[in-house]
Amino acid sequence: IEQFLAKRITALDFEREYLVLFKNDPTDWPEKGYAVLDGLFAEVDAFVADADLRGDDDLDEERLREACRTALEALESIMR
């Protein structure tokens, strides 16, 4: 999440990596943390890079970035 927000990786790379990591993460997350990560999973799944294919409910890169900011802030709040 931080790498994408810092623009060190592309939205497409973030999408691919996040979906794989989320599906294969064996971590026993606290319920609130898991809810944030699961919600972000839905947002990442709604990301469509190609504007010609993007529907009204799909996310562009900027909306995905905002979803990541929100998720990261929520995770940081939970971890305090």
C-alpha positions as CSV (number, residue, x, y, z in Angstrom):
1,I,0.0,0.0,0.0
2,E,2.7,2.4,1.0
3,Q,4.7,1.7,-2.2
4,F,1.7,2.4,-4.4
5,L,0.9,5.6,-2.5
6,A,4.5,6.7,-2.9
7,K,4.3,6.0,-6.6
8,R,7.1,3.4,-6.5
9,I,4.9,0.9,-8.2
10,T,2.1,1.3,-10.8
11,A,-1.6,0.8,-10.1
12,L,-1.5,-2.4,-12.3
13,D,1.4,-3.7,-10.3
14,F,-0.3,-2.9,-7.0
15,E,-3.5,-4.5,-8.2
16,R,-1.7,-7.7,-9.1
17,E,0.4,-7.9,-6.0
18,Y,-2.3,-7.0,-3.5
19,L,-4.8,-9.5,-4.9
20,V,-2.2,-12.3,-4.7
21,L,-0.9,-11.3,-1.2
22,F,-4.4,-11.0,0.2
23,K,-5.6,-14.4,-1.1
24,N,-2.4,-16.1,0.2
25,D,-1.8,-14.3,3.5
26,P,-1.8,-16.8,6.3
27,T,-1.8,-14.0,9.0
28,D,-4.5,-14.3,11.6
29,W,-5.5,-10.6,11.5
30,P,-7.5,-9.0,14.2
31,E,-11.1,-8.6,13.1
32,K,-10.9,-4.8,12.5
33,G,-7.7,-5.1,10.6
34,Y,-9.0,-7.9,8.4
35,A,-12.2,-5.8,7.7
36,V,-10.0,-3.0,6.4
37,L,-7.9,-5.3,4.3
38,D,-11.0,-7.1,2.9
39,G,-12.6,-3.8,2.1
40,L,-9.5,-2.7,0.2
41,F,-9.6,-6.0,-1.6
42,A,-13.0,-5.1,-3.0
43,E,-11.7,-1.7,-4.0
44,V,-8.7,-3.2,-5.7
45,D,-11.0,-5.6,-7.5
46,A,-13.1,-2.7,-8.8
47,F,-10.0,-1.0,-10.3
48,V,-10.1,-0.9,-14.1
49,A,-7.0,0.7,-15.7
50,D,-8.5,1.1,-19.2
51,A,-10.8,4.1,-19.2
52,D,-12.7,2.6,-22.2
53,L,-13.7,-0.4,-20.2
54,R,-14.3,1.4,-16.9
55,G,-18.0,1.5,-15.7
56,D,-19.6,3.9,-13.3
57,D,-18.8,1.7,-10.3
58,D,-15.3,0.9,-11.3
59,L,-12.3,2.8,-9.9
60,D,-9.6,4.7,-11.8
61,E,-6.1,5.1,-10.4
62,E,-6.9,8.2,-8.4
63,R,-9.9,6.6,-6.7
64,L,-7.8,3.5,-6.0
65,R,-5.1,5.7,-4.5
66,E,-7.7,7.4,-2.3
67,A,-9.1,4.0,-1.1
68,C,-5.5,3.0,-0.3
69,R,-5.0,6.2,1.7
70,T,-8.2,5.6,3.7
71,A,-7.3,1.9,4.3
72,L,-3.7,2.8,5.5
73,E,-5.0,5.4,7.8
74,A,-7.5,2.9,9.3
75,L,-4.8,0.3,9.7
76,E,-2.5,2.8,11.4
77,S,-5.3,3.8,13.7
78,I,-6.1,0.2,14.6
79,M,-2.4,-0.6,15.3
80,R,-1.9,2.2,17.8
